[in-house]
Amino acid sequence: MQAMAKPIEYVNQEAHIPRRQSRDPQCTDQDSHMPILNRAAELQSEATEWRRHLHAHPEILYDVENTASFVEQKLKEFGVDEVVTGIGRTGVVGVIKGRGQGDRAIGLRADMDALPLTEITGKPWASTTEGRMHACGHDGHTAMLLGAAKYLAETRTFHGNVVVIFQPAEEGGRGALAMVEDGLMERFGIEEVYGMHNMPGMAAGSFAIRKGGIMAAPDKFAIKITGRGGHAAEPHNTIDTIVTGAQIVGALQTIAARNANPLRSVVVSVTQFHAGTTHNIIPEEAYLTGTVRSLDEDVRDLAEKRIAELAHGIAAANGAKAEFEYERACPVTVNHPSETNHAAQAAIDIVGVQNVDTDVDASMAGEDFAFMLQARPGAYIMIGNGNSAGLHNPAYDFNDEVIGHGISYWVRLAERRLTE
C-alpha cells in the first residue's frame, strides 16, 4: 500500500474498567484472607521512595536507560541471582532462585515507560522533564515489582525460579513483543506469565480480573481521499473530498451497528478529519484517521475488511479515490482460565473475596502484555488506584497506599504457583 502523506502517531490508551462484584466458584473457595504481608508493609515506605524517584524522572518508549539502570542496581542490591539487561532493547530481567528444588519458572511483569504529557499535579515528586510524565502508573508498577523482588530474594520460600520482568515501550512501542522476540520465555524457562495494572475508580487495593478477553486489540486506520479541488462557488466542477469523507465517517458507524454480531463487541471511531486551507476552496485531498477496538479476532478481521470496502466504494461513488492503511497494534489481551483462577485466588488471599471482582467487564483499551499471553499462559489483573484522576490525564498520580497490596499480591502469587 502506498504510504500515506500524513503518518499517524499512535499512543496506546487505557480506559476505566468498571468494577462489578461477582463470584467464581473455582476462584472463591474461601472467604478468609491473609492481611498484607508484614514485610510488604515494611517495604512500602522504601518502595514509595523508589516510585517517587521514578515519577520525577520519566522516560519514553525504549529510551528508558536511566530507569532500567535504576532497576538493575536495585535488583543487584537485593541479591537477585541473575540480572540481565538489554532484553527487548532496554528491558531488564531478574531471576530469583527458590530454596527448594525445582525447574519451574513463572514470570511477573511490570512496565517502565512514561507518556509524552505535561504534568499538572504540582506534587513535590512531579516530573522534572517538561512534556513527559508517568500518567499511567508504570512508576508504581515498577516499584511494586521491585518490592516483591526484594521480599522474594530475602525469603525464597518457593521451589524453582521467579523471573521479574521490567518492560520498556508499553505505550505504543510493542515492548512486550520485542522482549518475546528476544527470547524472553525460552531463555529464562518461563512457563506462566502474569501482569498487573492500576485502575483509577476502583477501590484502592481491590482487584479485578476475568477469564478470556480483558483488554481489546487497539488497531488504527488511515484513509486518504483524493478528489478534484476548485472554487467553492462551482462545486459541479470539483470532486468534493469533504463531502466524500463525511459520507465515509457516517458509513463506518454501520460496522458495529449492522455488520458485527451485537454480542461481539467492536468500536470504530474516527478521531481525525483534516482537509482544506480556507473557506472558499474545495480541497483536493482529505485525511481521516481513527481506531478500531475489538475483543475477537474474527470481528477484528471484519472491521478491517469493511472499512476498506466502505472507503473505496464511497470514494468511487463520488468520483474520488481512496487509499487505505490499517495497522494492528497488539492482539486482544486474553487471560487463560486456569491462570486466571490462580491470580484471583492470590488476590483473595490478600484482600478477601469481597474485594476481588472475578468477572469484571472487559475494557476496549489495549495492552501489549497480550503478546506475552500469546507466548505463554498467564493472566492480567487490575489493582484499584482509588479516587484518582484517570489514566493518561495530566493530573493523574499513582496511589502509594496500594503499593503494599501490590507487593503482597506478587509474593503470594509466586509462592502459590511455585509450591503447589
PyMOL commands that set and color helices and strands:
alter all, ss='L'
color gray80, all
select helices_A, chain A and resi 38-56+65-78+138-155+175-181+184-187+235-237+241-252+254-259+297-317+337-351+353-355+369-375+400-417
alter helices_A, ss='H'
color red, helices_A
select strands_A, chain A and resi 82-87+91-97+100-111+159-167+192-199+207-208+212-226+230-231+266-275+281-282+285-294+321-327+333-335+356-357+363-366+378-384
alter strands_A, ss='S'
color yellow, strands_A
deselect
rebuild
show_as cartoon
